[in-house]
Amino acid sequence: MNLFKRAWWRLAGHLGKTVMLTGLFFVICTLVLSGFLIQSAAARAADSAKGSVGAVVTMQLDLDALINSGGAGRSDGAEPGIIGPGGDLRADLVDKVCESSVVARCNYTSDSAAAPTDKVGLHQPVPPPGGQDTTGTDLFKADGVRDLESVADFRNGDSRLVSGSGITPDSKADMLVIEERVAKDNRLKVGDRIKLRAGTIDPEKGGMSTKEVEFTVGGIYKNNTADSGAYVPAMADPANQIYVTPDGATRLQAKDPAGGGAVLRSATFTLRDPGDLGRLKADAKAAGADLKIFPLSVNDKQYRTLVGPINKTADFAAVTVWLVAVAGTVILALIIASNLRERRKEMGILLSLGEKKPRLLGQQLVEVAACALLAIGFAAAGSQFIAEGIGGQLLAGQVSSAKESAADEGPRQDLTDPTGGANKKEEGPETEPIDTMNIRLGAGDIGKVGATGLGIAALATIVPGIRILRLNPRDILTKGD
């Protein structure tokens, strides 16, 4: 007799057991398919976040590595307490790294200071207390920037141009942007030529350097911080913040930008994909960078903030899929083993009539697979709504937990900032984690749950069904159980 007909008669004749088996498969397949849908939605969200945020990689000097390598010794002309040219990160090298195919955009900055001259003085509405030595603080704070619009104060609106233009990658090397209070104090306007002294110590003569650097006032800006009415060290007063090109900042350090480009404090590279750090390191080495002295450190905080909760939700869904699959297989195997025990006489009669043992096992597989296919169809119809509900609740919990952790952690100290980050301004709005899921049911998801469901059916049937291959019809019919 055809095993498929026997399987159909069995399923139709025992509707209670058929419904129970189908219902159990429906629960298993629904949970498994929901897990797959949540994982797929999380993967799409993570891919989207990669393209919109990327990761920022910073290149800057590792002083300990430089000292250990001997690059800061007298052999390269360095004096005690002064970093030699081996510790200079040059713009020409950074520009080569910027050409890497994995870099979406790059920027770099250079820190320096400028001493006033007889014709250009500091803005100090309140003089220092009598007898206080202000030699090291009576300076302009000069930041060498590649693009003025990328500076945090200008992005946040704390500063704005009121005359002239800002510094761009195409600006002339001698361009200078000053605050309007300094411009009024010194009667300066856009286009004026001025001289400032390098704000460094002369290692040969001692004391402040006497080297003068000439600039052209290309822009005047206004900072929203008003005068405090009390004495403030000149370098800490926002009015004495000036902006120059990286080449200009290098000259204010009494160094020559002609030998490899401007000397930089740090360079940042925004990657197209946070996973491209390895490729960037390879390209940097090919460009000639010593990554031991100038290491690349990735800051993917925004990316991690965006996808952290949704990735944790996807991980939970993956664990759930495995647990449901394993538990479902065990439960089904126990149920099928119990059914096989109840059907020993049926199988004994079939064997005595000449039926082959593998065909008996095949009948069991057909019965279970039929229930599984029916359950997969029902699961495909309702899993999207269930996944949206479960995934939304799980994601909301993860987002809430992430926000609480961020609030408890507070701001981290920037070890590269001598003020410990006390004066550091926020560079933009905080990134909010992804808090919604775009659940979409596709043919691939149905295929995966179908393969999983049929795999569970096969495993749960074959393991206990091995006993069928050891059955002896004479023993079954004469001894029963």
N, C-alpha and C positions, 0 to 999 in steps of 0.2 A: 504494500500500500504506500502511496506517496506520502513522504514525511511532512510535506507542507499541508496536505489535507488533514493529517492527524493533528498538526499544530493548530490549525484553524478550529477543528472540532473541540480541541482541548480548551482553547481560549474562549470560545463561544459557550461551552458547556459549564465553565466555572467562572462566571462573570465577576463574582466577588473577588476572587484571587487576581483576576486580570485587572480589575479596577485598582486593587491595592498595589499591584506591581507597577501599573502605569502611574499611579499617584506618587509612589516613591521615586520613580524615575523623573517625574515632573519636578519634584522638589529639588532633586540633585541637579538636573539640567538647568533649572531656573537660576539657582545659586551660581553654578559654574558659568553660565552665559552672562549673568550680571557682573561677575568678576572680570570676565573678558572685556565686557563693554566699558567698565570703569578703567581698566588698564589701557584700552585703546584711546579713551578720552584723555587720560593723563599724558599719554605719549604725544598726542596731537597738541595739547597745551604746552608741553615742554618744548616741542619743536618750534612752536610759534614764539615762545619766550626767547629762545636762542636767537631768532632773527631780529627781535625787537630790542633786546638788551645787550646780548653778548657778554663779554667779560673784559675787565680792564687789567692789563698787565703792566707792572711798573718795573722799570730798569733804573737802578741807582747804585752808587758805590757802597760796597761792603768793606768798611774800614778795617775790620779784623782780618779779612781775607787779604787785603792789600798789604798789611803789615806782615802777616805770616808768609806772604810770597816774596818779601824783600823789596817790593816795588816802592815803598815809602822811605827807603834808606838814602844815605848820602850818595850812593852810587848814581842816582839820577838827579842829583843837585838839590835834594830836599834838605832843609834845615830842621833841627829838632823843633817839634810842635807845629810844623808846617807840612801839609801834604804836598808831595812833589807831583810832577806832571803825570806820573804813573796812575794817579787817582783821578785824572780828568776824564770825564765822560764827554766826548766831543760830538757836535751836531752832525758832522759828516758821517760818522758811524751810525748814528740814530736814523738819519735819512735813508741809509741803505736798508736798515731793518724795516723801516716804514714801507718799503716797496714790496714786502712779503705779501703773497696772495691771500693770506689769512687775516690781514689787518684791514679793518674797515676804516679806521681813522687813527691818527696819532697826534700827540702834542708833547711839548717839552717846555720846561721852565728853568730859569737860572736866577739864583739869589745873589745879591750884592748890596753894597751900600755906597753912597756918594757923600762926600764932604762938601759943605758950602764954600763959596768963594766970596771975595769982596763984593761982587756984583750980583750974586744970587744967594740970598740968605734963607734960613729956615723960618717956618711959621711957628712962633712961640709967643702967644699973647700974654702968658704969665712967665716971667723969667724964673730961672732956678733959684733955690734958696742960696743965700750967701755962703761961700766956702765949699759948696758941693762940687765935686769933680765930675764934669759931664763930658769928658773927652771921648769916651767910647759910645756915648748915646747922642751927641750932637751931630747926627747924620741923617741924610735922607735914606729911607728904606727903598732900595731900587730893585724891582722885580723884572727880570728879563722874560718876556712872554712872546710866544709865537703868534697868538691870536688874542687880542684884548677881550673879545666877546666871550671867550671861554673862561675868563677869570670869574670866580664865584661872586664877587661883589657886583659885577656888571650883569651877570645872569639873574641874580636875585633882586636887582633893582636898587641895591644900596648905593651904587654909584652910576652916574650916567654922563655921557659926553655933552658938553654945552657949547663947544666950539672945536672946529677942526675935525679930525678923523682919528680913529683908533688904529692900533698896530695890527697888521695882518702879515701873513707869511711873505707878502710881496713888498712890505715896507722897506724903506732905506735903512741901512744899518745904524745911522745916527739919529733916528727918530726918537722923540721924547714926548711923553704925555704927563702933564702935571695937574695938581689939584688947583681949583680956582683961587683959593685963599693964598697959596704961594704965588700964583700969577699976579694977584692984586698987590700983594706986599712988595713984589719986585717989578711991577709994571711990565709984565711980560704978556705977549700976545702970540697967536699962531704965526709961525714963520720966523720968529726971532732965533738968533744963534746965541747959545750960552755955553759956558764952560763950568764943569764940576770937577772936583778932585776925587781921585780914586779913594774909596773908603776902606783902605787896607793898611796894614802895618808894613813899613819898609824894613825888610829883614837885615839890610846892610847898614842903614843909617839909624834905625830905631825911630819910634814915633810914627805918626801918620804919614802916609805917602804924599809927596808933593806933585805927583803926576796929574796933569789935567787932561780931561777928555771933553771934546767939543760935541754938542748936540744941537739939533734943530727942534724947536717946539712944534710938534705936529698936531697936538690936540690938548684941550683943556677939559677936565672933567669936574663934576661936583659930587662930593661924598655927603651923604645924608647925616653923618655924625657931627653934631654941633660941638663947638668949643666947650670944654667942661667948666671953665672959669677957675680952674686950679692948675698948678704946674703939672705938666705931663712930659716925660722924656721925649725928646724930638722924634726918635725912631718909633715910639709907640703912638704918636699922634697921627690919625688917619690923613690929616692934611699934608703931612710930609711923605706920603706914599707916592712914589713916582714909578712910571712904567717905561721900560726901554726894550729894545730888541735883545735877543740873546747875545748878539755880537756886542751891543753896547754894554750889557751887563758884564761880559767877559773883560772888556777894556777897563771897566770900573774895578775889576779885580786885579788890575795891573798885569793882565795876561793878553797874549796876542791871539785873536781869533783866526788869523791866517794859517796857523799850523794845525789844521784838522777841523776847523769850524769853532763855533762858540763852545765854551765850557758850560755844561749843564748840571743842574742839581739832580734832576730826574727826568725821565721820559716815560710817557704812558702810551700804550697801544691798545685800542679797543678791538677785540677779536670778533670775527663774524660768528664764530661758534665757540662756546666756552671749552669745548673739547680739543681745540686746536693749539693748545699751549705747546705740545711736543713739536708740532710743525714749526711754530714760531721760534723755539729754541734752536732747531736745526738751521733755520734761515739766518738767525742771529750769529751762530757760529760760522756759517758760510760767509757772512759779511765781515768777519774778523773780530767779533766781540768775545772777550774773555768772560764767560758766564760765572766764573768763580769770583772774580773781582766785581763784576757788574751783573749780579744775578737777576733773573726775571721772576717776579713774584706776582701771582694772580690774585686779583680781588674780584671774585664772582658773587659778592654779597647781594647785589640786586637780583641776579639770576636765581640764587639760592632762596632769597626771600620770596620771589615770584612762585617758584615751582616746589618749594619745600613741602608745604602742606599737601599739595595734590600728588606729589611723589610718594609721600607717606601713605596717603589713601590708596594709591595704586599698589604699594607693597602689601598693605593689609588685605586688599582684594586678592592678590596673588597667593598669599598664605591661606586665605579662605578657600580658594579654588582647590588647592592641594588637600586641605583638610576634608573638604566635602567629597572630593574624589576618592580619597582613601577610606573615609568613614562609609561612604555610599557603597564602595566595593565590598567592604567587610559585611555590612548589613545585608546587601543583596545576596552575597555568597551564603550567609547563614539561612536566609529565607529559601533560596533555591535548594540548599542541602536538605532543608526540612521537607520541601515538596518532593524531592527525589526519594526521600525515605518513605513518604506516603504512597509513592507510585511504583514501589518495588514489584508488586504483583502484576501491574500493567506491563512493566518492562519485561518481567519473566515470561509472560504469555507471548509477547512480541518476539522475544528471543527464541522461544520454543517453536514459533511458527517460521523461523528462519531469518528474522530481521537481523541486520548487522549492527554490532555495538556502536561503531562510529555514526551510523544513521540515527540511532537513538540519541546520541549526544548532539547531533545536528538538529534534531527536532527541538531539543531544549534551547539551543541557540536561536532557532527561528522564533520560538515563542517569546523569549526574553527580548530579542531584537525588535520584534513587532511592537511590544510594549514601549521599548525605548524610542523607536521612531515616532510613535504617537505622542509620547511625552515631549520629544524635541520640538514637534510642531506646535504644541500648546505653549512650550517655553518661549519659542521664538515670537509668539504673538504677545506675550505679556512681560517679557524680561526687560524691555526698554523702559517701561514705566516703573518697574521694580528697581532697576538699576539707578534711575534718576532719583528715586526716593532714598534708597540706601546710600548711594554715592553722595547725594547732597547733604545728608545728615553726617556722614563720616567726614566729609570735607569741611563742613562748618565747625565740627569739633576740632579738627587739626588746625584750621585758621585761627580759632579762638586760642588754642594752646600756644601757637606760634607768636601771637600778639602778646600774650601774657609773658612768655619767655623773653621777648624783646624788651618789654617794659621793665622786667626785673633785672635784665642784664645792664641796661643803661649804656651811655656812651663809653667807648673804649679809648684809652689813652693812646695818642699817637707818639710813639717813641722817637720819631724823626723830627718832632716839633719841640723846640726847647721850652715852650710854655706848657708842654704837656697837653696841648689841645684846648687850653683855656680860652684862647682868642679865636679858635677855629670856627668859622661860620658854616652853616649848613649849605651844601652846594646845590640843593634843589629839594623838591618834595620827597618825602619818604615813599619808597616803593611799597605798594600794597600787594599782598599775596593773591594769587588767583583764587577766587572764591566761587566760581561757577564751573559746571561741567557740561560739555557739549556731547551728550550721549547720542551716538548714531549706530543703528543696527545695520550691519552690512553682510554680504554673502560670505565674506571671510570669517566673520564671527559665528555665523550659523554653521559653517563648515567645521570650525574648531570645536564647537560644542557637540556637533554630530559625531566627530571622530572620538571626542572624549566619552560621550555617552555610549557609543557602540563598543569602545574599548573597555569601559566599565562592565557592560553587559557580557562581553566575551570572557573577561577575566573572572567575573563573578559566576559564570556558568561553567567554564572549563575546569576551574580548580576543584569544586565539589563534584563536577561531572566525571572526573577521572575514575571515580568509583564504579561508574557504569561499565568501564572497560574490564573491570575485574569480576563482573557479575556472572554467575553460573545459573542458568534457568532451572536446572534440577533442584539446586539448593534453595532457590527462591520459592518454588512451588511446593516443595516438600516441607521446608522448615519455616517458611514465612519470614518474619523479621529476625 
